Amino acid sequence: MDDPIEVLAEGRFLRLLKEGRWEYVRRVNARGAAFIVARTDADELVLVEQHRVPLHARTIELPAGIIGDEAEHRDESIEASALRELEEETGFRGARAEILLSGPTAPGMSGEQGHFVRAHDLVRTGPGGGVGNEEITVHVVPIASIDDWLRTQQRAGLQIDARVFVGLYFLRRA
């Protein structure tokens, strides 16, 4: 017999659930997350840096966004969401998007599905930085020297999101 699901708490963005002895979270009003792998024509990877409150640290990440969390984008495809988020966060517009991989983001803590999306044919349209109060710093890093660059960032105290290495895996396989 399946255990009933109990709602322990709910906020604007997350719902904490208990099922049997297992506690986990679900996003409220969202269909997953897109993590964007964006390579420029000059063989650079587009990354973002921002303060993440749960870590109390600045992080280096792939550009990313929640899919379907805003009413005006509720029915947006994964690809369209990824391209919109890429331009908002980084100022790069992609001509097309390709889903590389879909799967759970943190299966021991969340039911969220993540989608790694490759953005193709980038054109710089602005400075990026995000919307509202996101305060995103954009980094465009030559792939040839990215390992050293990431180590330098880590030595400077920044956290490196492991998804950056997944993005590099896909780029190096291409």
Residue pairs with C-beta under 8 A, 6 or more apart in sequence:
3 19
3 20
4 19
5 17
5 18
5 19
6 17
6 18
6 19
7 15
7 16
7 17
8 16
8 17
8 18
8 23
9 15
9 16
10 16
10 28
11 28
12 28
13 27
13 28
13 30
13 69
14 25
14 26
14 27
14 28
15 25
15 26
15 27
15 28
16 23
16 24
16 25
17 23
17 24
17 25
17 26
24 108
24 109
24 110
24 111
25 109
25 110
25 111
26 110
26 111
26 112
27 66
27 69
27 110
27 112
29 68
29 69
30 66
30 67
30 68
30 69
30 112
31 67
31 68
31 113
32 66
32 67
32 68
32 78
32 102
32 112
32 113
32 114
32 115
33 64
33 65
33 66
33 67
33 105
33 112
33 113
33 114
33 115
34 64
34 65
34 67
34 78
34 81
34 82
34 85
34 114
34 115
34 117
35 62
35 63
35 64
35 114
35 115
35 116
35 117
35 163
35 166
35 167
36 46
36 62
36 63
36 64
36 65
36 82
36 85
36 86
36 94
36 97
36 117
36 118
36 119
37 45
37 62
37 100
37 116
37 117
37 118
37 119
37 167
37 170
37 171
38 45
38 46
38 62
38 63
38 86
38 90
38 92
38 94
38 118
38 119
38 122
39 45
39 46
39 118
39 122
39 143
39 171
40 46
40 92
40 122
40 140
41 122
42 142
43 142
43 143
43 144
44 140
44 141
44 142
44 143
45 140
45 141
45 143
45 146
45 167
45 168
45 171
46 63
46 86
46 90
46 92
46 122
46 138
46 139
46 140
47 60
47 61
47 62
47 63
47 138
47 139
47 140
47 141
47 164
48 60
48 61
48 62
48 63
48 64
48 89
48 90
48 128
48 136
48 137
48 138
48 139
49 58
49 59
49 60
49 61
49 136
49 137
49 138
49 139
49 158
50 58
50 59
50 61
50 130
50 134
50 135
50 136
50 137
51 57
51 58
51 59
51 135
52 58
52 59
52 159
55 159
57 157
57 158
57 159
58 157
58 158
58 159
59 158
59 159
59 160
59 161
60 139
60 150
60 153
60 158
60 159
60 160
60 161
60 164
61 161
61 163
61 164
62 161
62 163
62 164
62 167
63 85
63 86
63 89
63 90
64 85
64 89
64 163
65 81
65 82
65 84
65 85
65 88
65 89
67 73
67 76
67 78
67 81
67 115
68 74
68 75
68 76
68 81
73 81
73 84
76 84
78 97
78 99
78 102
78 115
78 117
79 96
79 97
79 98
79 99
79 117
80 97
82 94
82 97
82 115
82 117
82 119
83 93
83 94
83 96
83 97
83 119
86 92
86 93
86 94
86 119
87 93
87 94
87 125
87 126
87 128
88 128
88 130
88 131
89 128
89 129
89 130
89 134
89 136
89 138
90 128
90 136
90 138
91 124
91 125
91 126
91 127
91 128
91 129
91 138
92 119
92 122
92 123
92 124
92 125
92 128
93 122
93 123
93 124
93 125
94 119
94 120
94 121
94 122
95 120
95 121
95 122
95 123
96 119
96 120
96 121
97 117
97 118
97 119
97 120
98 117
98 118
98 120
99 115
99 116
99 117
100 116
100 117
100 118
100 170
101 115
101 116
101 166
101 170
102 113
102 114
102 115
102 116
103 113
103 114
104 110
104 111
104 112
104 113
104 114
105 112
105 113
105 114
106 112
114 163
116 163
116 166
116 167
116 170
118 170
127 138
128 136
128 138
129 135
129 136
129 137
129 138
130 136
141 149
142 149
143 168
143 171
146 168
150 160
150 164
153 160
154 160
